[in-house]
Amino acid sequence: MESIDPNIVTRSPAKAPSSSSSNSVDSINPTRFPAKAPSTSTSNSVDEREIISEVENYADISNIFSVPVLKETPKTNVTQTFQTPDGSQFFVPIVDYKRQPVIGRNYGSLERCRKMYHEYAYYSGFEIRKGSQKTNLSGIVRQKYYLCHRAGERKKVNIDSLERNEKQVRKSSMESTGCKARVRFDLDYLNETYIIADFHAIHNHELVPREYRHLCKTDRQLKYAEQLFVYNASISNVGPTKAHQLYSNLKGSSLNVNGTVDDFRNWKRDLNVYINESDAQILVNKMMEMREHIPGFAFEYKVDKSELHSLFWADNVARRNYEEFSDIMSFDATYRTNRYNMMFVPFTGIDNHNKCVTFAVGLIRDEKQETYTWLLKCFMDNFKKEPTMVVTDQDKAMEIGIKNIFKTAKHRLCMWHITQKLPTKIREATPSIEDETERDFKSRFDSIVWNIHMEPKTFEEKWEKLMIDFSLQNDNWFKYMFQIRSKWIPAYFIDTLMCGLMRTTSRSESENAFFSHFTRSASNLVSFMSGFESAMMKQRSKQEKLDAETIKKTPILNTKLKIEMHASKLYTKTIFEMIQKEIEAGLYDCLVAQMTVEEECQIYIINKMLKRKVKETGQNVIQYKVLHNLEDGSVVCTCRQYLRLGLLCRHCFSVLKNNNIDEIHAQYIMRRWTKGIIPPDLRSSRNRFDNGNVGTQKMVAEASSVFEDCLHLVVNDDEKLKEFLERVKSLKSEVEADMANQPPKKKNEVISRMMGVEKPDSNEIKNPPVGVYKGCGTVNRIMAVRRKD
């Protein structure tokens, strides 16, 4: 390649800054260059790489072109473009002279030098990267290069398209062009600072317009606010794509967000990569730490061949809930909550607002009887008291586990799961059954199965008649369901206190659906636990709200009965509304048909008026017998509502009204339904898995609220807004200067602080293997007949 004298290039006259300057092209004088020969030889062709590479002093090349100096920052990128005879182009950025690097100027520390060149590059429309450096014998950098991000030559990769197993090569959108734009800083030994020794402003590629600056790599670096938002969104079951959309809306536009959707996804990936193989070990370490430092926190785990197999945990709030509401409990396994397919098993009860409340939680790898036995043993070891009744689905392993651990609790099978099998079973038993006959059978079946007032003897008689009428006496399934009737038919639970609160696992199903909003099948265990804590915070916040409404809202009374006023002072808002309906019905819908007295007991026959006639009797009246003991004040009704729900029925209230009784007797005020059972300080306590301090979070929220309020005040005044922004930036600089311990900057340190967990040096407990869900097979889906060909 022949040497080219830089003096042969014609200098272009300086141009005034204008909107058209970005599109201007200064042509190199073609008379000073030899024309390109029409041959394969390119020795005489001129391009920017040859010019740049053959000139020793880059400053001389910069002087070839006359670059106008602007007195103010241009509104858009202004680029002066030069073209060679062969069509190659040079691009020179034109920026505010205050931001232009000046050879010989001292910029202080090397970091300040980098920031200066970074700012220049930002307003010019390119990005920078570190170049080579030289150090002295003491290790001090004496010379440092910063290059344009498109410097260097693109590596050539040979790919054999016929080789099937060839490693795929990632396509890069940031291709190198051999750009020579750069700056060199040399150490000033006298002042121990750095000066610009060399600067080259010419690029051989187009520069990014101002409108696209937010898509440059520099502006796409997520700040802590964006990183935290992605993490918080993930534990609320919101993916990075949706998180980016939400954050863009919060900031007004995606232009105001540091990072694109891909950057949000990459950060979520980094969170998962940080956990990776240490997932189970991190979870166990953190839970052990919580058990050690949080009073009342229970945690147990089981390992099988060094792999995490099962978990059980409950905090002090959950334990107090069980202490108050342990009369009935349901638990059921749900799937697709984590990447290891571990089954999620929440123990669910009913609180004093008639809402679901979580007592404890388990994560199990399989549904074997040994696993359920271990889980229930952990439950009993920590709670020390059995529930009155346990409701589950028809799972044999659960049944054996309950039988092994619970000695006094009654086990009740979910009626809904059983009745859902009915259509299939009746078709199997009588394949030729007609639709109308099937509907008649189901109607009669439901009338005896779901009847809460039927006695066991009556049930058995009606069941036998039903089987005879439909020729099902010898069907194995119906025979088996009759054999276990004491585990699912309401007639066999009528003497069990609070038996009417839960007849199905619908409470557990509801809780499983609730938790599904905070977890997803791809979650690792650490993310699952954070999502679970978010779900528990929402559940308890709802309970706090109901507690507060019970205190601050005075219920509206619908009658003039003093007993209604008395009830309003006892029960929570939700329960009082239920009691209020019974009091009203006792006053308006119930009539005393007969009253006799035997010794100290009143015997009432109460007629309950119905809107429709009863099919069996042809009347619109149902009679109930109520016994009222005048000595001890007890009142008992044949409807057994108090035994089922712990609340007096309308028939009893009709009798109490007839005797001018103004207060509910103490023996019928069940504590589980009254106000203020859970102390406010315990209800509001938060034990976050991710170390979220409630006090700190509250101050952070308050600071953010104050900042937003200030913005709201100045948002319509540009001058005030600009002044406010400068003051905030100044405050930020002061805070950074005053902080002795700076926040972590390394990625892993930031993630550790954000998630509140530390990655262990070694993993004694391995992650569970990824299995399949219950019912999932490996065979192919059966193809429809019409598609077999």
VOZAGU-519233 format. One record per atom (N, C-alpha, C): x, z, y. Coordinates in steps of 0.2 Angstrom, whole numbers, plus 5000, padded with zeros to 4 digits. Each point is the difference from the previous one (the first is absolute). Layout:
BEGIN
XZY
...
***
This chain:
BEGIN
500450004994
499650005006
500450005006
499949955005
500450005006
499850055005
500550025003
499950065006
499649965005
499550045003
499649985006
500250045006
500149975005
500250045006
499350025003
499950065002
499450025003
499949975007
500549985003
499949975007
499749935000
499949974994
499749945000
499250005000
499750075000
499350015000
499850005008
499549965002
499850005006
499650075002
500250035005
499650065002
499449985003
499550044998
499349995003
499950045006
499649975005
499950045006
499550064998
500150065004
499650054998
499249995002
499650034996
499349995002
499650065001
499649995005
499650065002
499550024994
499950074999
499650024995
499349985001
499749974995
499349985000
499850004993
499349994999
499749994994
500249944996
500349955003
500249944997
500750004997
500450065003
500750004998
500150014993
499550034996
500150024993
500049934996
499749955003
499949944996
500549945003
500450025005
500549955003
500649994995
500249945000
500649984995
500549965005
500650035000
500549975003
500549964996
500049945001
500449954995
500750005002
500450004995
500749995001
500149935001
500549995005
500149935003
500249964994
499649954998
500249964994
500649955002
500249995006
500649965001
500650034999
500050075000
500650044998
500150014993
499549984996
500150004993
500049944996
500449984995
499949944997
499450004996
499749945000
499349994996
500250014993
499450024997
500150014993
500049944996
500549994996
500149934996
499550004995
499849944999
499549994994
500349994994
500350064997
500350004994
499950074997
500350014994
499950064996
500550055003
500549985004
500450055003
499750045005
500250065001
499750055005
500550035004
500649975000
500650035003
499950005008
499649955002
499950005008
499350035002
499650024995
499450035002
500150075003
499650025005
500150065004
499450054998
500150064998
499550055000
500250065003
499650055000
500150065004
500550044995
500050004994
500550044996
500749975001
500149945001
500749975001
500250035007
499649995005
500250025006
500250085000
499650044997
500150075000
500650024996
500149974994
500550024996
500749975002
500049955005
500749975002
500250035006
499650045003
500250035007
500250074999
500650025002
500350074999
499650055004
499949995006
499750045004
499249995001
499650044998
499349995000
499850005007
500350045005
499850005007
500149935003
500549964998
500049945002
499449954998
499850014994
499449974998
499450025004
499950065002
499550025004
500049975007
500649995002
500149975007
499849925000
500049974994
499949935000
499349995003
499550054998
499349995003
499950055005
499649975005
499950055006
499350034998
500150075000
499450044998
499850045006
499449985003
499750045006
500050074999
500150045005
499950075000
499450025004
499550044996
499450015003
500050075003
499650015006
500050065003
499550054998
499549974995
499550054997
499949974993
499750054996
499949984993
499449955000
500249954996
499549955000
499450024995
499449975002
499450024996
500049984993
500349944999
500149974993
500749994999
500249994994
500749984998
500149945003
500650005004
500349935003
500649984996
500049954998
500549974996
500349935002
500650005002
500349935002
500249974994
499849944999
500249964994
500449945001
500549994996
500549955001
500049954994
500149945000
499949954995
500649964999
500349994994
500649964999
499749934999
500549955000
499749934998
499749994993
500350044996
499749994993
499350044999
499850035005
499350044999
500150074999
500650034999
500150075000
499950045006
499850065000
499850035006
500350075000
500250025007
500250075001
499450035004
500050074999
499550045004
500350065003
499950005006
500350065004
499550045003
499950064998
499550055003
500150015007
499550015004
500150025007
499650065001
500350055002
499750075001
500250035006
499750055002
500250045006
500750025000
500349995006
500850015000
500250074998
499550055001
500150074999
500150014993
499849954996
500050014992
500549964997
500349965004
500549954997
500750044999
500349994994
500750034999
500549975005
500450045002
500649985005
500650014997
500449954999
500750014997
500450055005
500350054996
500450045004
499750075002
499350005000
499650065002
500150054994
500050065003
500150064995
499350034999
499850004993
499350024998
500050074997
500650045000
500050064997
500150004993
499550044996
500150014993
499849934996
500250004994
499849944996
499349994999
499650065000
499350004999
499749975006
500250025006
499749975006
500249935001
500549984997
500249935000
499549964996
499950034994
499549974995
499349995004
499850065003
499350005003
500049955006
500549995003
500049955006
499949934997
500449984995
500049934997
499349994996
499750064997
499449994997
499449995005
500150035006
499549995006
500149935002
500649985001
500149935002
499749954995
500150014994
499749964995
499350004999
499750055002
499350014999
499649965006
500350005006
499749965005
500249935000
500549984996
500349934999
499649974995
499750034995
499749974994
500349994994
500550054999
500449994993
500150084998
500350004994
500150074997
500850004999
500250064999
500750014999
500150044993
500649994998
500350044994
500750025001
500250054996
500750025001
500549954997
500549995004
500649954997
500650044998
500549974999
500650044998
500350055005
500450044998
500350055005
500750014997
500450035005
500750024998
500150075003
500450044996
500150075001
500850015001
500250055003
500750025001
500150054994
500650025000
500250054995
499750064999
499750025006
499650065000
499249994998
499949944998
499349984998
499549995006
500350005006
499549985006
500049935001
499349985001
499949935000
500349975007
500449954999
500449985006
499749935002
499649974996
499749935001
499449994996
499449985003
499450004997
499649945002
499849964995
499649945002
499250014998
499649975004
499350004999
499849935000
499749974995
499849935000
499349995000
499849935002
499349984999
499850004993
499450024998
499850014994
500049944995
500149945004
500049944996
500749974999
500550055001
500749984999
500249994993
500549964999
500249994993
499749944997
500349984994
499849944997
499550024994
499549964999
499550024994
500449984994
499950054995
500349994993
499649954996
500449964997
499749954996
499950024993
499450004997
499850024994
499849944995
500349994995
499949954995
499550034995
499449974999
499550024996
499949954995
500050014993
499949964995
499250004998
499649955003
499350014999
499849994993
500549984995
499849994993
500150074996
500350045003
500150074997
499550045001
499650024995
499450045001
500150075002
500550034997
500250075002
500450015005
500149955004
500550015006
499750055005
500450055003
499850055005
499749965006
499450025002
499749975006
500450025006
500049965005
500450015006
499550015005
500150055004
499550015005
500149965006
499549975003
500049965006
500150045006
500449985004
500150045006
499749965006
499750045004
499749975006
500550005006
500550044999
500550015006
500749964998
499949935001
500649964998
500650015005
500650004997
500650005004
500149935003
500249995006
500149945003
500849995003
500450054998
500650005003
500150015007
499550045003
500050015007
500650045002
500349985006
500650045002
499950055006
499450015002
499850055005
500350064998
500350045004
500350074998
500350035006
500250064999
500350045005
500550054996
500650015004
500550044997
500250065005
500050064997
500250055004
500650034998
500550015005
500650034998
500150075003
500450044996
500150075002
500450005007
499850045005
500450025005
500450064999
500650004998
500350064997
500150055006
500149985006
500150055005
499350045001
499549975000
499350045001
499650014994
500349984994
499750014994
499249975000
500049945003
499349975001
500149934998
499549965000
500049934998
499849955005
500449955001
499849955005
499949934996
499649955003
499949944998
500649965000
500349984995
500649955000
499849934999
499549994997
499849934999
499249994999
499749955003
499349995000
499849934999
499649984996
499849934999
499250005000
499749965005
499350005000
499749944997
500349954998
499749944997
499850014993
499449984999
499750004993
499949934998
500049994993
499949934997
499350004997
499650045002
499350004997
499550025006
499449994999
499550025005
499950085000
499950025006
499950075001
499250025000
499950064998
499350024999
499650015007
499549975001
499650015006
499850085001
499950025006
499850065001
499350024996
499649955000
499350024996
500150014993
500649994997
500150014993
500550064999
500250035005
500550054999
499850064996
499350014999
499850064996
500149984993
500149944998
500249984993
500750004998
500450015005
500750004999
500250074995
500549994997
500250064995
500150065004
500250005006
500250065004
499350045001
499549965003
499450035002
499550014994
500249984994
499650014994
500350074996
500550035003
500250064997
499550065001
499750024995
499450055001
500350075003
499750025005
500150075002
499750054996
500250075001
499750054996
499250005000
499749985006
499350015001
499749954995
500349944999
499749954996
500150024992
500650024999
500250034993
499550054998
499950055004
499650054999
499249984999
499849955004
499449974999
499949974993
500549964998
499949974993
500050054995
500450065001
500050054994
499350035000
499750025006
499450045001
499449954997
500149945002
499549954997
500050004993
500650004997
500049994993
499750064996
500150065003
499750064996
499350015001
499749955005
499350005001
499749934996
500449984996
499849944996
499949945004
500449995005
500049945004
500749975000
499949934998
500649974998
500449985007
500649974999
500449985006
499749945004
499649964997
499749945004
499550035004
499550044997
499550035004
500350055005
500550034999
500350055004
500349965006
500349944999
500249965006
499449985004
499549984997
499449985004
499750065004
500050054997
499750065004
500550025006
500750004998
500450025005
500149955006
499949944999
500049955005
499450015004
499450014997
499450025004
500150065005
500350054997
500150065004
500549995006
500549954999
500549985005
499749955005
499449974998
499849955004
500149934998
500649994996
500249934998
500650014995
500049954996
500650004995
500749995004
499949975007
500650005004
500350065002
499650055000
500250075002
500350044994
500049974994
500250044994
500749984998
500450054998
500749984998
499949994992
500049934999
500049984993
499449964998
500149964995
499449964998
499750034994
499649974997
499750024993
500550014995
500549955000
500550004995
500450065001
500250025006
500450065001
499650064998
499350015001
499750054998
500050014992
499949944997
500150004993
500750024997
500549985004
500650024998
500250075000
499750035005
500150075001
499650044995
499449984998
499750034994
500449994994
500349944999
500449994994
500650055000
500350015006
500550055001
499850074998
499450025002
499850064998
500050014992
499749954997
500050004993
500750004996
500449965003
500749994998
500350075000
499950045006
500350065000
499850054995
499450004998
499850044994
500249974994
499849944998
500349974994
500050044994
500650004997
500150044993
500050075001
500050035006
499950075001
499350035002
499549964998
499350015002
499850074997
500150004993
499850074997
500450065002
500649995000
500550055002
499850035007
499949955005
499950025007
499350045000
499549984996
499350035000
500150074997
500350014995
500150064997
500450055004
500649985003
500450045004
499650025006
499649965003
499650025006
499450054998
499749994995
499550044998
500250074998
500650004997
500450074998
500150035007
500249975005
500250035006
499450035003
499449965000
499450035002
499750064997
500150004993
499850064996
500550065002
500649995002
500450055002
499950035007
499849965004
499950025007
499350015003
499549974996
499350005003
499650054995
499850065003
499650054996
499449974997
499950014994
499449984996
500149934997
500549975002
500049934997
500250004993
499649964996
500250004992
500249934999
500550004995
500249934998
500450014993
499849954996
500350004993
500149934998
500549984996
500149934998
500250004993
500049954997
500249994993
500449944999
500550004997
500549944999
500049994992
500049934999
500149984993
500549954999
500650024997
500649964999
500249985007
500150055004
500349995007
499649965005
499449984997
499549965005
499450055002
499849995006
499550045002
499449984997
499650054997
499449994996
499450025003
500050075003
499450025003
500150055006
499650015004
500050045006
499450045001
500050065003
499450045002
500250045006
499650005005
500150035006
499450025004
500050065004
499550025004
500350055005
499749995006
500350045006
499550065001
500250055005
499650065001
499349995002
499949945004
499349995002
499649984994
500249964996
499749984994
499850064995
500550045000
499950064995
499550055003
499950005007
499550045003
499349974999
500049945000
499449964999
499750014993
500550004995
499850024993
499750074999
500450045004
499850074999
499250015003
499849965005
499350015002
499549964997
500349944997
499549954998
500149984992
500250044996
500249994994
499550004995
499350005002
499550004995
499949944996
500249945003
499949944997
500649955002
500349964995
500549965002
500049944996
500249945003
500049944996
500749975001
500349974994
500649965001
500049944996
500349955003
500049934997
500649965001
500249964996
500649965001
499949945003
500449985005
499949935003
500649975000
500049935001
500649964999
500249965007
500549964999
500249965006
500250045006
500350055000
500250045006
500850005001
500449984995
500749995001
500349954995
500649985001
500349944997
500150024993
500150064998
500150024993
499450014995
499449995003
499450004997
499850074997
500350055003
499950074999
499250015002
499750044996
499350015001
499950065005
499649995005
499950055005
499450044998
500150075000
499450044997
499950065005
499549995005
499950055005
499450054997
500150075001
499550044998
499650025005
499349985000
499650005005
499450055000
499950035005
499450055000
499549995006
499650045002
499549995005
500150065005
500149995007
500150065004
499450025003
500050055005
499450035003
499649955005
500349945001
499649955004
499749944995
500150024993
499749954995
500449945000
500750005002
500449955000
500550004995
500349954998
500650004995
500650045002
500350044996
500650035002
500550004994
500649995002
500549994994
500450074999
499950024994
500450064997
500749994999
500149954996
500749994998
500149924998
500649984998
500149934999
500549994994
499949954996
500549994995
500149925000
500649994998
500249934998
500350004993
499749954996
500250004993
500149934998
500550004995
500249934998
499649974994
499650054997
499649974994
499450055000
499549984996
499450044999
499950034993
500650034998
500050034993
499750075001
499850034994
499850075000
500550055002
500649984998
500650055002
500150005008
499949945003
500149995007
499550045004
499350004998
499550035003
500150084998
500250014995
500150084998
500550035005
500649965001
500550025004
499750015007
499649955003
499850005006
499550065002
499650014995
499550065001
500350064999
500650014996
500450064999
500350015007
500349955003
500250015007
499550035005
499449974999
499550025004
499850084999
500050024994
499850074999
500650045002
500649984999
500650045001
500050025008
499749955004
500150015007
499350035003
499549994997
499350025003
499750064996
500250014994
499950074997
499250004998
499649965002
499350014999
499749934998
499550014995
499749944998
499449985004
499849945001
499449985003
499450024996
499450005003
499450024996
499949944995
500049945003
499949934997
500549955002
500149964995
500549945001
499649944998
500049955005
499749934998
500549955000
500049964994
500449954999
499649944997
500449945000
499749954996
500150014992
499849954996
500050014993
500649984997
500650045002
500649984998
500250064995
500249974994
500250054994
500650045002
500549975003
500650045002
499950065005
499549985005
499850055005
499750064996
499549984996
499650054996
500550054996
500549974997
500450044996
500450055004
500349975006
500450045005
499650065002
499349985002
499650065003
499950054995
499949984994
499850054994
500650044999
500649975001
500650044998
500250055006
499849995006
500250045006
499450045002
499549975001
499450045003
499650034994
499950075001
499750044995
499350015001
499850015007
499350025001
499749955004
500349955003
499749955004
499649954996
499449985003
499649954996
500249935002
500149964995
500249935001
499449965000
499949965005
499449965001
500249925000
499749964997
500249935000
499649975005
500349955003
499749965006
499449964997
499450015003
499449974997
500049935002
500249985006
500049935002
500449964996
500650024998
500449964995
499749984994
499650064997
499749994994
499449955001
499650015005
499449965001
500249925001
500649995003
500249935002
500149964993
500150044995
500149974993
499449984997
499450025002
499450004997
499849924999
500049965004
499849934999
500449974994
500650015000
500449974995
499850034993
500050075000
499850034994
499349984997
499549995004
499449994998
500049934997
500349955003
500149934998
500350004993
500650044999
500350004994
499650034994
499650055002
499550034995
499449954998
499749975005
499549954999
500149945004
500449954997
500249945003
499449965003
499450014996
499449955002
499550045005
500250055003
499650045004
499849955006
499450015002
499849965006
500150045007
500149965005
500250035006
499550055003
499349994999
499550055002
500150064996
500149994993
500150064996
500650045002
500549975001
500650035002
499950045007
499749975005
499850045006
499650064998
499549994996
499650064998
500450064997
500549984996
500450054996
500450035005
500349965005
500550035005
499650055005
499449985001
499550055005
499950064996
499850004994
499950064996
500650044999
500649974998
500650034999
500250045007
500049975005
500250035007
499550065001
499449994999
499550065001
500150064996
500350004995
500250064996
500750025001
500549955001
500750025001
500150035007
499749975005
500250035007
499550055002
499550024996
499650065002
500350065000
500050035006
500450075001
499550064999
499449994999
499550054998
499950014993
500249954996
499850004993
500450054996
499650044995
500350054996
500349964994
500550034997
500449974994
499549984994
499550044999
499649984994
499649945002
499750005006
499649945002
500449945000
500650005002
500549955000
500149974993
500150044995
500149984993
499449974998
499450025001
499449974998
499949935003
500150005006
499949935003
500649954998
500650024999
500549964998
499849974993
499850054995
499849984993
499549945001
499550025004
499449955000
500349935003
500450005005
500349945003
500449964994
500450034996
500349974995
499649974995
499450034998
499649984995
499649945003
499850005006
499649955003
500449935001
500750015000
500449945001
500449994994
499950034995
500450004993
500750005001
500250065003
500750015002
500350064996
499650034995
500250064997
500750004997
500149944997
500649994996
500649975004
499949995006
500649975004
500550055001
500649984999
500650055000
500150025007
500049965005
500150025007
499550055003
499449994999
499450045002
500050074996
500249994993
500150074996
500650045003
500549975002
500650035002
499850045007
499749965005
499850035006
499550054999
499650004995
499650064999
500350064998
500649994996
500450054997
500350045006
500349965005
500350035005
499650015006
499350014999
499550015006
500250065004
500350054997
500150065004
500549995005
500449945000
500549995005
499849955006
499449974999
499849965006
499350005002
499650034996
499350005002
499850065004
499749995006
499950065005
499650064997
499649984995
499650064997
500450054997
500649994998
500550044997
500450045005
499949985006
500450045005
499650045005
499350004999
499650035005
500150085001
500450034995
500250075001
500750015003
500349945002
500750015003
499950005007
500350045004
500050015007
500449945003
499649975005
500349945004
500049944996
499649994994
500149954996
499749935003
499650015005
499749945004
500549975005
500550035001
500549975005
500349944998
500249994994
500349954997
499849984993
499749944999
499849984993
500449944998
500349975005
500449944999
500750015003
500549954998
500650005004
500049965006
499449995003
500049965006
500450045006
500150065000
500450035005
500749984999
500250004994
500749984998
500149925002
499549964998
500049935002
500149995007
499650045004
500050005007
500750025003
500350054997
500650025003
500649954998
499949974994
500549954998
499949945005
499449985002
499949945005
500350025006
499950075002
500350025007
500850005000
500350024994
500750005000
500349935000
499649954997
500249935000
500149975006
499750035006
500249975006
500750025003
500350044997
500750035002
500549984995
499949974995
500549984995
499849934997
500649974997
499949944997
500449994994
499949954996
500350004994
500749985000
500349985006
500749985001
500450065002
499650065002
500450055003
500550044995
500650015003
500450054996
499750075001
500350054996
499850065000
500050045007
500649995003
500150035007
499449975005
499949945000
499549975004
499350034998
499950004993
499350034998
499950075002
500650045000
499950075002
499850005007
500349965004
499950005008
499349985001
499849954996
499349985001
499550054998
500150044994
499650054998
499950055005
500650025004
500050055005
499649985006
500049935001
499649985006
499250004998
499949994993
499350014998
499750075000
500550044999
499850085000
499950025007
500449975005
499950025007
499349985002
499849944998
499449975002
499450044997
500150024994
499550044996
499950075004
500650035002
499950075003
499849995007
500249955003
499849995007
499249995000
499749974995
499350005000
499750064999
500350044996
499850074998
500050045007
500650005003
500050035007
499549985005
499849945000
499549985004
499350034998
499950004994
499350034998
500050075001
500650044999
500050075002
499950015008
500349965004
499950005007
499349995002
499749954997
499349985002
499550064998
500250034994
499650064998
500050055005
500650015003
500050065005
499849985007
500149945002
499849995007
499349975001
499749974995
499449975000
499450054998
499550015004
499550054998
499449954997
499850014994
499649964996
499350015004
499649944999
499350005003
499550034994
499750055002
499550034995
499349965000
499849994995
499449964999
499350044999
500150064998
499550055000
500150065004
499550045000
500050075004
500250064995
500249984994
500150054995
500750035001
500050075000
500750035001
500549994995
499749984994
500549994994
500449945001
499749955004
500449945002
500550025005
499950045005
500550025004
500650044997
499850044995
500550044996
500449954996
499749954997
500449954996
500549965004
499849995007
500449965004
500650045002
500050064999
500650045002
500550014994
499749994994
500450014994
500449944997
499649945000
500349944997
500449955004
500449964997
500349955004
499449955002
500249965005
499549955003
499749964994
500449974996
499849964995
499550034995
500250064998
499650044995
499350025003
500150025007
499450035003
499549945001
500249945001
499549945000
499750004993
500350014995
499750004993
499550064999
500250065002
499550065000
499449995005
500249975005
499449995005
499549964997
500149944997
499549964996
499650044995
500350054997
499750044995
499550055003
500250025006
499650055004
499449965003
500149955002
499549965003
499549984994
500249974995
499649984994
499650064997
500350065000
499750064998
499450025005
500149985006
499550025005
499449955000
500249934999
499549955001
499749974994
500550004994
499849964994
499850044994
500150075001
499950044994
499450055002
499650014995
499450045001
500050054994
499850065002
499950054995
499349994996
500149984994
499449994996
499750074997
500550044998
499850064997
500550065001
499850065001
500550055000
499750064996
500450034996
499950064996
500550055001
499950064998
500550055001
500050044993
500650004997
500150044994
500650055001
499850075000
500450055002
500349995007
500749995001
500349995006
500249925001
499749964997
500149935000
499449965002
500149955005
499549965002
500149934996
499549974997
500049944997
499649955004
500449955002
499649955004
500049934996
499549975001
499949934998
500049955006
500549965001
500149965006
499849934998
499649975004
499849935000
500549965005
500449964997
500449955004
499649945001
499849985006
499649945001
500549945000
499849944996
500349945000
499749945003
500449955002
499649955004
499749954994
500350004994
499749964995
499850044994
499649974996
499850044994
500550004994
500050054997
500550004994
499749964994
500449964997
499749954995
499750044994
500350064998
499850034994
499450045001
499950035006
499450045001
499549975005
500249945003
499549975005
499850045006
500450055002
499950045005
500650005005
499950015007
500550005004
500350075002
499950054995
500250075001
500450024994
500650035001
500450034995
500050085001
499950044995
500050075001
500750034998
500250055003
500650044999
499850075000
500350044996
499950074999
500650045004
499850045004
500550045004
499950074999
500650044998
499950074999
500450045005
499650045004
500350045006
500050074998
500650034999
500150074999
500050045007
499550045000
499950045007
500550065000
500350024995
500550055000
500649985002
500349954997
500749985002
500049945004
499449975002
500049945004
500249934997
500150004993
500249944996
499449955000
500149945000
499549955000
500349944995
499649994995
500249954995
499549944999
500249945000
499549944999
500249974994
499449974997
500149964994
500449935001
500149985006
500349945001
500850015000
500250065000
500750024999
500549975005
499849985006
500449975005
500650055002
499850065001
500650055002
500550004995
499849994993
500550004995
500449945000
499749955002
500349935000
500549995006
499750025006
500449985006
500250065004
499850064998
500150065004
499750015007
499449965000
499650005006
499250024998
499750045004
499350014998
499649945001
499450004996
499649945000
499450015005
499649955001
499550005004
499450054998
500050004993
499550044997
500150085001
500750015000
500250075002
499850025007
500249955005
499950015007
499250015001
499649964996
499350015001
499850074999
500350034994
499850074998
500350055006
500649995002
500350045005
499650005006
499749945002
499650005006
499350044999
499849994994
499350044999
500150075000
500750024999
500150085000
500350025007
500049955005
500350025007
500750024999
500449974996
500750025000
500449955004
500450035005
500349975005
500749984999
500350034994
500749984999
500149994993
500549954998
500249994993
500450064997
499850024995
500350064997
500749984998
500450055001
500750004999
500249974993
499750014995
500149984993
499949925000
499749975004
499949935000
500449965006
500450045003
500549965005
500649994996
500149944997
500649994997
500649985004
500550044999
500649995005
500349935001
500049964994
500349945001
499649955005
499450025002
499749965005
500050025007
500350065001
500050035007
500549985004
500050025007
500549985005
500650034999
500649975003
500650035000
500350034994
499949974995
500450024993
500749995001
500249945002
500749985000
500250025008
500550045001
500250025006
500349945004
499850005007
500349945004
500749994999
500450055001
500749995000
500349974993
499650024994
500249974994
499849924999
499449995003
499749945000
500449955004
500350025005
500449955005
500750004998
500250044995
500749994998
500249944997
500649975001
500249944997
500750004997
500049984994
500650004996
500249934998
500449975005
500149934999
500649994995
499949954996
500649984995
500549975004
499949975006
500549965004
500350055005
499950065000
500350055005
499750005006
499449975001
499750005007
499850065002
500450035005
499850065003
499450005005
499550044999
499449995003
500150015008
500450055002
500150025007
500449945003
500549974997
500449955002
499549945001
499649984995
499649945000
499550015006
499850065001
499550015006
500349995007
500650025000
500449995007
500149925001
500249974994
500149935001
499449965002
499450024997
499449975001
499850015008
500250065002
499850025007
500449965005
500750004998
500449965004
499849925001
499849984994
499849935000
499349995004
499650055000
499450005003
500150005008
500550045002
500150015007
500349935003
500549974996
500349945002
499449955000
499649994995
499449955001
499650025006
499950065002
499650015005
500349985007
500750015000
500349985006
500049925001
500149974994
499949925000
499349985002
499550044998
499449985002
499950005008
500350055003
500050015007
500349955004
500549974998
500449955004
500049934997
499649994995
500049934997
499749955005
499650025004
499849955005
500449995006
500550035001
500450005006
500749984997
500249945001
500749974998
500650045003
499950025006
500650035003
500150074997
499450045000
500050074997
500249994992
499849954997
500249994993
500749994999
500349965004
500749995000
500450065002
499850045005
500350065001
500050054995
499450004996
499950054995
500449984994
500149944999
500449974994
500850025002
500249995006
500750025001
500150085000
499550045001
500150075000
500050024992
499649974996
500050014993
500749984997
500249945002
500749984998
500550055002
500050035006
500550055002
499950064996
499450024999
499950064996
500349994993
499949944997
500349994994
500750015000
500449975005
500750005000
500250085001
499650045003
500250075001
499950034993
499549994997
499950034993
500549984995
500249945000
500549974996
500750045001
500150015007
500750035002
500050084998
499450035000
499950074999
500050024992
499849954996
499950014993
500750004997
500250064997
500650014997
500049974993
499450004996
500049974994
499549945001
500349945000
499749945001
499649984993
499449975001
499649984994
500449954996
499950004993
500449964996
499949935001
500549964999
499949925001
500149964994
500450034995
500049974994
499349994996
499949954997
499449984997
499850064995
500450024996
499850054995
499950065003
500450025005
499850075003
499449995004
499849955003
499449995004
499450014995
500049974994
499550004995
499950074997
500650034999
500050074997
499650055005
500249995006
499750045005
499249995001
499949935000
499349985001
499550034994
500349994994
499650024994
500150074998
500450045003
500150074998
500350014994
500449954997
500350014993
500749985000
500450034996
500749985000
500149974993
500449945000
500249974994
500550044996
499950024994
500550044996
500649954998
500550044999
500749964998
499949984993
499650034995
499949984993
499350024998
499849964995
499350014998
499950034993
499950064999
499950034994
499349984997
499549995004
499449984998
499949935002
499849964995
500049935001
499249985001
499949945003
499449985002
499649984994
499350015000
499649994994
500149924999
499949984993
500049934999
499349975003
500049945001
499449965003
499649984993
499450035000
499649994994
499449955002
499550014995
499349965002
499550055001
499549985003
499450045001
499650014994
499650055000
499550014994
499549945000
500049974994
499549944999
500449945001
500650005002
500349935002
500349984993
499949934999
500349974994
500549955001
500349984995
500549955001
499849934998
499450004997
499849934997
499749965006
500049944999
499749955005
499350015001
499749985006
499350015001
499649954996
499550024997
499649954996
499749945005
500149944998
499849955004
499349984998
499649985005
499349984999
500049944996
499450004996
499949944995
500149935003
499749995006
500049945004
500749985002
500550055000
500749985002
500550004994
499750014994
500550004994
500349934999
499649955002
500349934999
500449985006
***
